[in-house]
């Protein structure tokens, strides 16, 4: 490109920039500082200074549509249609949540809008305070309503009874004139049954929360979209807001207001998590005490057993002691787990079976233990897992004591199909005799325990082994 062409290109670029600067200068010719906020006389000086600072901040603006950018004082901004984040947003939410009662759908939408606006208010305040070197809490607050006006939210009037202090006594009562939310409803010729300036609540409380370093929330107590003279708000710490709302009701009609809580869902989840943790701790303590009591019973039975000369009676006592010890081990496994309300069945069966195997299998025996659990990470509630553990105790103890001479195989298989679980437990020992006779309390307990969990029981007995098939729902 020759010099003449380059010169012509530069002239065109200079002309374009001059035109753009003229446009911006015209758009930003605010004239002398205008009052965007009305405040009591005691706050007038600090808010007058804020009017100048914020005006200067917004004077430094550039727009580059070809790059999709609007920049104010080095910060990129974006524009939204007011109606899109007021009544139109609520309409969409009510459609999405049409299976909910309408008031619940509206509350979900308002919680969402409040959270978004509260974050915007906090973060805008943080950046603005840093850029303008504001350190005093009241100075930080004073910039907020002016910034609010310059970004198109509303004009603010702080009422004389307000008391903005950096402590639990913080209280502000104020109007938002020409609120973008209320005016969106009015211009659409729509009237609301409830206050609509949710984002106004969130943004203002977020800015002031950042300014004073204390949690704050805002409630709109009257709204122009309802037909009121003013959009009226009360801002206070969340634990004090109800007190101020009651004072705001001179006729004592006890009107119920929805008090926004920043991240209401997280707040509720934290409360539920804390409640669950307390319950789990209590349940663990219960299981721990049950285990201790069972161990005491086991010790007493052991002492009683040693007073008997009859070997058969001693054997029956030993079987009872084994059952008590198994129940104690089950409770120990439950309270030792992170989640006491549900039990990982794979770990539960494996640990219990190996415990029984070590208890009954003498060093002279060569018994192979085979465990196949084909359902991974499945959890059962204790009311299902405990009877299953007792069933396993009866089958395993009988097998280890009577099925083998000195070698054999004991196996367990758990599988699932179409939401039905099948537990197969057995051995390749000599099976049950044709007439077991007396001393079979453990075997008679198995059907009773199966009935407790609505399980179907099938017993396959042969000289080549004994197998139990137990089918049940989770």
C-alpha positions as CSV (number, residue, x, y, z in Angstrom):
1,X,0.0,0.0,0.0
2,X,1.5,3.4,-1.1
3,X,1.8,6.4,1.3
4,X,-1.2,8.2,-0.3
5,X,-3.5,5.3,0.3
6,X,-2.2,4.9,3.9
7,X,-2.8,8.7,4.5
8,X,-6.4,8.4,3.2
9,X,-7.0,5.4,5.4
10,X,-5.7,7.3,8.4
11,X,-8.0,10.3,7.6
12,X,-11.0,8.0,7.4
13,X,-10.1,6.4,10.8
14,X,-9.6,9.9,12.4
15,X,-13.0,11.0,11.0
16,X,-14.7,7.9,12.4
17,X,-13.1,8.3,15.8
18,X,-14.1,12.0,15.9
19,X,-17.7,11.1,15.1
20,X,-17.8,8.4,17.7
21,X,-16.3,10.8,20.3
22,X,-18.8,13.4,19.5
23,X,-21.6,10.9,19.9
24,X,-20.3,9.7,23.2
25,X,-19.7,13.3,24.4
26,X,-23.3,14.2,23.6
27,X,-24.6,11.0,25.2
28,X,-22.6,11.7,28.4
29,X,-23.1,15.4,28.6
30,X,-24.8,15.1,32.0
31,X,-24.4,18.8,32.8
32,X,-24.0,19.7,36.4
33,X,-24.3,16.9,39.0
34,X,-28.0,15.8,39.3
35,X,-29.6,14.5,42.4
36,X,-30.3,10.8,41.9
37,X,-30.8,10.0,45.6
38,X,-32.9,11.7,48.3
39,X,-31.6,11.3,51.9
40,X,-32.1,12.8,55.4
41,X,-30.1,15.9,56.1
42,X,-27.6,14.1,58.4
43,X,-26.4,12.0,55.4
44,X,-26.5,14.8,52.8
45,X,-22.8,15.7,52.7
46,X,-21.6,12.1,52.1
47,X,-24.2,11.5,49.4
48,X,-23.4,14.8,47.6
49,X,-19.8,13.5,47.4
50,X,-21.0,10.2,46.1
51,X,-23.1,12.0,43.4
52,X,-19.9,13.5,42.0
53,X,-17.7,10.4,42.3
54,X,-20.2,8.1,40.6
55,X,-21.0,10.7,37.9
56,X,-17.3,10.9,37.1
57,X,-17.0,7.1,37.1
58,X,-19.8,6.7,34.5
59,X,-18.4,9.6,32.3
60,X,-15.6,7.3,31.1
61,X,-17.6,5.2,28.7
62,X,-16.9,3.6,25.3
63,X,-19.1,1.5,23.1
64,X,-17.7,-0.8,20.4
65,X,-20.7,-2.6,18.8
66,X,-18.4,-4.3,16.3
67,X,-16.6,-6.0,19.2
68,X,-19.8,-6.4,21.2
69,X,-18.4,-4.3,24.1
70,X,-19.7,-1.6,26.3
71,X,-16.9,-0.4,28.7
72,X,-17.3,2.0,31.7
73,X,-14.2,3.1,33.5
74,X,-12.3,0.0,32.3
75,X,-15.1,-2.4,33.4
76,X,-17.2,-4.2,30.7
77,X,-20.9,-3.9,31.2
78,X,-23.9,-5.6,29.5
79,X,-27.5,-4.5,28.9
80,X,-30.7,-6.4,29.4
81,X,-34.3,-5.6,28.6
82,X,-36.0,-4.8,31.9
83,X,-39.1,-6.9,31.1
84,X,-37.0,-10.0,30.3
85,X,-35.9,-10.1,34.0
86,X,-39.2,-9.1,35.6
87,X,-42.6,-10.3,34.6
88,X,-41.4,-12.2,31.5
89,X,-39.0,-14.2,33.7
90,X,-41.8,-15.0,36.1
91,X,-44.1,-16.1,33.3
92,X,-41.4,-18.5,32.0
93,X,-40.9,-20.0,35.5
94,X,-44.6,-20.5,36.0
95,X,-44.7,-22.4,32.7
96,X,-41.7,-24.5,33.6
97,X,-43.1,-25.3,37.0
98,X,-46.7,-25.7,35.9
99,X,-46.9,-28.9,38.0
100,X,-46.4,-26.8,41.1
101,X,-48.9,-24.4,42.8
102,X,-48.4,-21.0,41.2
103,X,-47.3,-19.3,44.5
104,X,-44.5,-22.0,44.8
105,X,-43.3,-21.5,41.3
106,X,-43.2,-17.7,41.8
107,X,-41.3,-18.2,45.1
108,X,-38.7,-20.4,43.3
109,X,-38.3,-17.7,40.6
110,X,-38.0,-14.9,43.1
111,X,-35.4,-16.8,45.2
112,X,-33.3,-17.2,41.9
113,X,-33.6,-13.5,41.1
114,X,-32.8,-12.4,44.6
115,X,-29.6,-14.6,44.7
116,X,-28.4,-13.4,41.3
117,X,-29.0,-9.7,42.2
118,X,-27.5,-10.1,45.7
119,X,-24.3,-11.5,44.2
120,X,-24.3,-8.6,41.6
121,X,-24.7,-6.1,44.3
122,X,-21.9,-7.5,46.5
123,X,-19.4,-7.8,43.6
124,X,-20.2,-4.4,42.0
125,X,-19.7,-2.8,45.4
126,X,-16.4,-4.6,46.0
127,X,-15.0,-3.5,42.6
128,X,-16.3,0.1,43.0
129,X,-15.0,0.5,46.5
130,X,-11.5,-0.6,45.3
131,X,-11.6,1.7,42.2
132,X,-12.7,4.7,44.2
133,X,-10.6,4.0,47.3
134,X,-13.6,4.0,49.6
135,X,-13.0,2.8,53.1
136,X,-15.6,4.3,55.4
137,X,-18.8,2.1,55.6
138,X,-21.2,5.0,55.1
139,X,-19.2,6.3,52.1
140,X,-19.3,2.8,50.6
141,X,-23.1,2.6,51.1
142,X,-23.6,6.1,49.7
143,X,-22.1,5.1,46.3
144,X,-24.6,2.3,46.0
145,X,-27.9,4.2,45.4
146,X,-26.1,6.6,43.0
147,X,-24.6,3.7,41.1
148,X,-28.1,2.1,41.2
149,X,-29.5,5.1,39.4
150,X,-26.8,5.3,36.8
151,X,-27.2,1.7,35.9
152,X,-31.0,2.0,35.4
153,X,-32.4,0.2,38.3
154,X,-34.3,3.0,40.2
155,X,-33.9,6.2,42.1
156,X,-33.6,5.8,45.9
157,X,-35.1,7.8,48.7
158,X,-33.8,6.9,52.1
159,X,-36.4,7.8,54.8
160,X,-35.6,9.7,58.0
161,X,-36.2,6.8,60.4
162,X,-33.2,4.9,58.9
163,X,-30.2,3.9,61.0
164,X,-27.4,2.5,58.9
165,X,-24.9,1.2,61.4
166,X,-22.3,-1.6,61.1
167,X,-24.0,-3.9,63.7
168,X,-27.2,-5.8,64.5
169,X,-29.1,-2.5,64.8
170,X,-28.7,-1.7,61.1
171,X,-32.0,-0.6,59.7
172,X,-33.0,1.3,56.5
173,X,-36.4,2.1,55.3
174,X,-36.4,3.5,51.7
175,X,-38.4,4.0,48.5
176,X,-37.3,3.0,45.0
177,X,-38.8,5.5,42.6
178,X,-39.3,4.3,39.0
179,X,-38.1,0.8,39.7
180,X,-37.4,-1.1,36.5
181,X,-39.3,-4.1,37.8
182,X,-42.4,-2.3,38.9
183,X,-42.5,-0.1,35.8
184,X,-42.1,-3.1,33.5
185,X,-45.4,-4.5,35.0
186,X,-47.1,-1.1,34.8
187,X,-46.1,-0.4,31.2
188,X,-47.3,-3.9,30.2
189,X,-50.6,-2.9,31.9
190,X,-50.3,-5.8,34.3
191,X,-51.0,-5.7,38.1
192,X,-49.5,-8.0,40.6
193,X,-50.9,-9.4,43.8
194,X,-47.5,-9.4,45.5
195,X,-44.5,-7.0,45.5
196,X,-42.4,-7.6,42.3
197,X,-39.1,-5.7,42.9
198,X,-37.1,-8.8,43.9
199,X,-33.9,-7.9,42.1
200,X,-34.1,-4.4,43.7
201,X,-34.2,-6.2,47.0
202,X,-31.2,-8.5,46.2
203,X,-29.0,-5.8,44.7
204,X,-29.5,-3.2,47.4
205,X,-28.9,-5.7,50.2
206,X,-25.9,-7.1,48.4
207,X,-24.2,-3.7,48.0
208,X,-24.9,-2.7,51.6
209,X,-23.8,-6.1,53.0
210,X,-20.5,-5.6,51.2
211,X,-20.3,-2.0,52.5
212,X,-20.9,-2.8,56.2
213,X,-19.5,-6.3,56.4
214,X,-22.6,-7.8,58.0
215,X,-25.3,-10.1,56.5
216,X,-28.3,-8.1,55.3
217,X,-31.6,-8.8,53.6
218,X,-34.3,-6.6,52.1
219,X,-38.1,-7.0,52.0
220,X,-40.4,-5.0,49.7
221,X,-43.5,-4.2,51.9
222,X,-45.4,-2.2,49.2
223,X,-45.1,-2.0,45.4
224,X,-46.3,0.3,42.7
225,X,-47.1,-2.9,40.6
226,X,-49.7,-3.7,43.3
227,X,-51.2,-0.2,43.1
228,X,-49.2,1.3,46.0
229,X,-48.0,4.9,46.0
230,X,-44.3,3.8,46.4
231,X,-42.1,0.8,46.1
232,X,-41.2,0.6,49.8
233,X,-38.4,-1.5,51.3
234,X,-37.0,-2.4,54.6
235,X,-33.4,-3.6,55.0
236,X,-32.0,-5.2,58.1
237,X,-30.0,-8.2,59.3
238,X,-31.9,-11.5,58.6
239,X,-32.4,-12.3,62.3
240,X,-33.9,-8.8,62.9
241,X,-36.0,-8.3,59.8
242,X,-39.2,-9.8,61.2
243,X,-39.1,-7.4,64.2
244,X,-39.0,-4.4,61.8
245,X,-41.7,-5.8,59.6
246,X,-44.0,-6.1,62.6
247,X,-43.3,-2.5,63.5
248,X,-44.1,-1.5,59.9
249,X,-47.6,-2.9,60.4
250,X,-49.4,-0.1,62.4
251,X,-52.8,-1.7,62.0
252,X,-51.4,-5.0,63.4
253,X,-52.8,-7.0,60.5
254,X,-49.8,-9.4,60.8
255,X,-49.3,-9.5,57.1
256,X,-47.0,-12.3,56.1
257,X,-44.0,-11.3,54.1
258,X,-41.6,-13.5,52.2
259,X,-38.2,-12.8,53.7
260,X,-35.5,-13.5,51.1
261,X,-32.5,-15.4,52.4
262,X,-29.3,-15.3,50.3
263,X,-29.0,-18.8,48.8
264,X,-32.2,-20.0,50.4
265,X,-31.6,-23.5,49.0
266,X,-28.1,-23.7,50.4
267,X,-29.4,-22.4,53.7
268,X,-32.1,-25.1,53.8
269,X,-29.6,-27.8,52.7
270,X,-27.2,-26.7,55.5
271,X,-30.0,-27.0,58.1
272,X,-31.0,-30.4,56.8
273,X,-27.4,-31.6,56.7
274,X,-27.0,-30.4,60.3
275,X,-30.2,-32.1,61.4
276,X,-29.1,-35.3,59.6
277,X,-25.7,-35.2,61.2
278,X,-27.3,-34.9,64.7
279,X,-29.7,-37.8,63.9
280,X,-26.8,-40.0,62.6
281,X,-24.7,-39.2,65.7
282,X,-27.7,-40.2,67.9
283,X,-28.2,-43.4,65.8
284,X,-24.6,-44.3,66.1
285,X,-24.8,-43.8,69.9
286,X,-27.8,-46.1,70.0
287,X,-26.1,-48.8,68.0
288,X,-23.0,-48.5,70.1
289,X,-25.0,-48.9,73.3
290,X,-26.9,-51.8,71.9
291,X,-23.7,-53.5,71.1
292,X,-22.3,-52.9,74.6
293,X,-25.5,-54.3,76.1
294,X,-25.3,-57.4,73.9
295,X,-21.7,-57.9,75.0
296,X,-22.8,-57.8,78.6
297,X,-25.5,-60.4,77.9
298,X,-23.0,-62.5,76.1
299,X,-20.6,-62.3,79.1
300,X,-23.5,-63.3,81.5
301,X,-24.4,-66.2,79.3
302,X,-20.8,-67.3,79.2
303,X,-20.7,-67.3,83.0
304,X,-23.9,-69.2,83.2
305,X,-22.7,-71.7,80.7
306,X,-19.7,-72.6,82.8
307,X,-22.0,-73.8,85.7
308,X,-23.6,-76.5,83.5
309,X,-22.3,-80.1,83.5
310,X,-24.6,-81.2,80.6
311,X,-22.6,-80.9,77.4
312,X,-25.7,-80.6,75.3
313,X,-27.0,-77.7,77.4
314,X,-23.6,-76.1,77.2
315,X,-23.7,-76.4,73.4
316,X,-27.1,-74.8,73.2
317,X,-25.9,-71.9,75.4
318,X,-22.9,-71.6,73.1
319,X,-25.2,-71.3,70.1
320,X,-27.2,-68.6,71.9
321,X,-24.0,-66.7,72.8
322,X,-23.0,-66.9,69.1
323,X,-26.3,-65.3,68.1
324,X,-25.9,-62.5,70.6
325,X,-22.3,-61.9,69.5
326,X,-23.4,-61.8,65.8
327,X,-26.0,-59.2,66.6
328,X,-23.4,-57.2,68.5
329,X,-21.0,-57.4,65.5
330,X,-23.9,-56.2,63.2
331,X,-24.5,-53.2,65.4
332,X,-20.8,-52.5,65.6
333,X,-20.5,-52.5,61.8
334,X,-23.5,-50.2,61.5
335,X,-22.3,-47.5,63.9
336,X,-18.7,-47.9,62.6
337,X,-19.9,-46.9,59.1
338,X,-20.1,-43.3,57.9
339,X,-23.8,-43.7,56.9
340,X,-25.8,-45.4,59.6
341,X,-29.1,-45.1,57.7
342,X,-28.0,-47.5,55.0
343,X,-25.5,-50.3,54.8
344,X,-23.3,-51.3,51.9
345,X,-24.4,-54.9,51.5
346,X,-21.2,-56.1,49.8
347,X,-18.9,-54.9,52.6
348,X,-21.5,-56.0,55.2
349,X,-21.8,-59.6,54.0
350,X,-18.1,-60.0,53.4
351,X,-17.1,-58.7,56.8
352,X,-19.7,-60.7,58.7
353,X,-19.0,-63.9,56.9
354,X,-15.3,-63.7,57.4
355,X,-15.9,-63.0,61.1
356,X,-18.0,-66.1,61.4
357,X,-15.5,-68.1,59.5
358,X,-12.7,-67.1,61.9
359,X,-14.9,-67.9,64.9
360,X,-16.0,-71.4,63.9
361,X,-13.2,-72.6,61.6
362,X,-10.5,-74.5,63.6
363,X,-6.9,-74.6,62.5
364,X,-7.2,-78.3,61.6
365,X,-10.0,-77.7,59.1
366,X,-9.4,-76.9,55.5
367,X,-12.6,-75.1,54.5
368,X,-12.6,-72.8,51.5
369,X,-14.7,-69.7,51.7
370,X,-16.1,-68.4,48.4
371,X,-18.0,-65.1,48.3
372,X,-19.5,-63.7,45.1
373,X,-21.5,-60.5,45.3
374,X,-22.6,-59.4,41.9
375,X,-24.3,-56.1,43.0
376,X,-21.8,-53.3,43.6
377,X,-22.4,-50.3,45.8
378,X,-25.9,-51.4,46.8
379,X,-27.1,-50.3,50.2
380,X,-29.9,-51.8,52.4
381,X,-31.7,-50.2,55.3
382,X,-30.9,-51.7,58.7
383,X,-34.4,-53.3,59.0
384,X,-33.5,-55.5,56.0
385,X,-29.8,-55.9,56.7
386,X,-30.0,-57.0,60.3
387,X,-32.3,-60.0,59.7
388,X,-30.2,-61.0,56.7
389,X,-27.1,-60.9,58.9
390,X,-28.9,-63.2,61.5
391,X,-29.9,-65.6,58.7
392,X,-26.4,-65.7,57.5
393,X,-25.2,-66.4,61.1
394,X,-27.6,-69.4,61.5
395,X,-26.6,-70.9,58.1
396,X,-22.9,-70.3,58.5
397,X,-22.6,-71.5,62.1
398,X,-24.6,-74.7,61.3
399,X,-22.4,-75.4,58.3
400,X,-19.1,-74.7,60.0
401,X,-20.1,-76.9,63.0
402,X,-21.8,-79.8,61.3
403,X,-21.3,-79.9,57.5
404,X,-17.6,-80.9,57.2
405,X,-15.2,-83.4,58.7
406,X,-12.2,-81.3,58.1
407,X,-12.4,-79.9,54.6
408,X,-15.0,-78.5,52.2
409,X,-16.4,-75.4,50.5
410,X,-18.8,-72.8,51.9
411,X,-20.1,-70.2,49.5
412,X,-22.3,-67.2,49.2
413,X,-23.7,-65.5,46.1
414,X,-25.8,-62.4,45.9
415,X,-27.4,-61.3,42.6
416,X,-30.1,-59.0,41.4
417,X,-32.6,-59.3,38.5
418,X,-35.5,-57.0,37.8
419,X,-35.4,-55.4,41.3
420,X,-35.4,-58.8,43.0
421,X,-32.4,-60.0,45.0
422,X,-31.4,-63.6,45.3
423,X,-29.1,-64.7,48.2
424,X,-27.7,-68.2,47.8
425,X,-25.8,-69.6,50.8
426,X,-24.6,-73.2,51.0
427,X,-21.9,-75.8,51.4
428,X,-20.7,-79.0,49.7
429,X,-20.9,-80.9,53.0
430,X,-23.0,-83.9,54.0
431,X,-26.3,-82.1,54.1
432,X,-29.0,-82.4,56.7
433,X,-30.0,-85.8,58.0
434,X,-33.5,-87.1,56.9
435,X,-34.8,-86.5,60.5
436,X,-32.7,-83.7,62.1
437,X,-34.4,-84.4,65.5
438,X,-33.9,-82.0,68.4
439,X,-31.4,-79.2,68.7
440,X,-32.3,-77.4,65.5
441,X,-33.4,-74.0,66.9
442,X,-31.0,-72.2,64.5
443,X,-32.6,-73.9,61.5
444,X,-36.1,-73.1,62.7
445,X,-35.2,-69.4,63.1
446,X,-34.3,-69.0,59.4
447,X,-37.9,-69.2,58.1
448,X,-39.0,-66.8,60.9
449,X,-36.4,-64.3,59.9
450,X,-37.3,-64.7,56.2
451,X,-40.9,-63.8,57.1
452,X,-39.7,-60.6,58.7
453,X,-38.3,-59.3,55.5
454,X,-41.0,-60.9,53.2
455,X,-38.5,-63.2,51.6
456,X,-39.2,-66.4,49.8
457,X,-37.1,-69.3,51.1
458,X,-36.1,-72.5,49.2
459,X,-33.9,-75.2,50.8
460,X,-32.1,-77.7,48.7
461,X,-30.8,-80.6,50.7
462,X,-28.8,-83.6,49.5
463,X,-25.9,-85.8,50.6
464,X,-23.7,-83.6,48.5
465,X,-24.5,-80.4,50.3
466,X,-27.1,-78.0,51.7
467,X,-28.2,-74.8,49.9
468,X,-30.5,-71.9,50.9
469,X,-32.1,-69.7,48.2
470,X,-33.6,-66.5,49.6
471,X,-35.4,-64.1,47.3
472,X,-36.4,-60.6,48.5
473,X,-36.9,-57.0,47.6
474,X,-34.5,-54.4,48.8
